[in-house]
Structures are given as C-alpha cells and as structure tokens.
Amino acid sequence: ELKVATKNFSNEIGRGGGGVVYRGTLPDQRHVAVKRLNEAQQGEGEFLAE
C-alpha cells in the first residue's frame, strides 16, 4: 500500500540520518509523508529524536 501511495518511493522530499522521506497520497486522497528507514540499526531513542 505504501509503495503504491508513494508511486514506488519516487517523490523524495527529505533526508535524515535515519532514512529518506517521501510524499504520498492514500486511496482516500489524504497526503502523507513516509519515512523509509536505513538498514543501519539504531535505538529507539535515536528513532524518536529524528
């Protein structure tokens, strides 16, 4: 569902230490930002801080 909403993660809107953020649209036309996390392991604290 997220792959479809983000058109295969094609509309990048930002980057951070934890991953890349993409713009998407859900089937009900709500706009969303989806963060695709990097493979690197990070703790919960680092995730929440980002």
Summary of the structure (lengths in Angstrom):
residues: 50
radius of gyration: 11.9
end to end distance: 23.8
largest distance: 33.3
contacts: 105
relative contact order: 0.24
helix: 20%
strand: 38%
